[in-house]
Amino acid sequence: VNVKIKGMVQGVFYRNWTIDTAKQLGINGWVRNRMDGSVEAVFSGKTTAVDAMIQKCYSGPAAARVTGVEASAWNEPVHEGFERKSTK
């Protein structure tokens, strides 16, 4: 699943929170900042874990102020583990 998180989500450790939370849930994928100020992530794993991760994205870390979460299908391969990618 490809997820775009909007709001005050950069400069508040959102990517670090995403990595930690995804690893706790056993999710594979990646996360990165976007030039438009949003955060983008790809989550792959058990449906229940991915659904839980998407729900957690609505709150994120304490300093974040999420205004929207958009999830869509992701059809590209996802490597094992969870990583931070460069800003795009």
N, C-alpha and C positions, 0 to 999 in steps of 0.2 A: 504494500500500500504506500502510495506517495502522499505525504501530508505537508501542507503549507500552513504555518502558524503566523498570524498577523497580530499587530499591536506593539506594545513596548516589550520586545522580545530579544533585542540585541543590547549588549552591555549589562545584562542581568544574570549571566551564567546559565542561560537557557540551554546552550549546547552541552555544557558539562552536566546539567541536570538530566538532559535527554539521554546522554551516554550512560550515566549511572542507573537511571530508571530502566532503560532498555536491557541493560545487562542483568539487573535484578529479575526482570521478567523473562529472561532467556530469549530475547529478540535479536535477530541479526539485522544489519542495515547500516545506515550512515545518517549524518546530520551536517548541515552547513548553513551559514548566513547567506542571505541573498542581498544583492545590491539595493533592492527596493526597501530594505529594512525588515523583511520577514525572515523566518527561519524555515528551511525545507528539510524534510527527513524522509527516509524510506524505512519501513518496518516490515520484517518478514519473520514468520514463525507460526505458532499455534494460533488459531483464530481467536480464542479467548484472550490470549496474551496481547495480541495486536489490538483487539478491541479495547482492552483495559488501558493500553498505552495511549491510544487515541483519546480516550476519555481524560486521562491524566494531562494531556497536552492542553486542555482547556484551562487549567490552572497553572501548570508549570512551576518554576521556583518562586519563592516568596516575593521577590522584587518584580517579577513579570506582571504585565497587564495585558492579558490576551483578549483581543477583540474578535477573533475568528479563527476557526480551524477548518480547512478544506481537505478532504481525503478523496483520492481517486486511485484507480487501478494502476499497478506498476507491473509491466511485463518483461522487464530486463532482469538478468541474473543478479542475485544478491549473494555476496561472499559471506562466509561464516564469521561471526564476531560483529562488533559495532565500532564504527570509526567516525572521526571528524574529517570532513572534506573541506577543501578550500572554498572561499567565498566565490559565488558566481553571480 
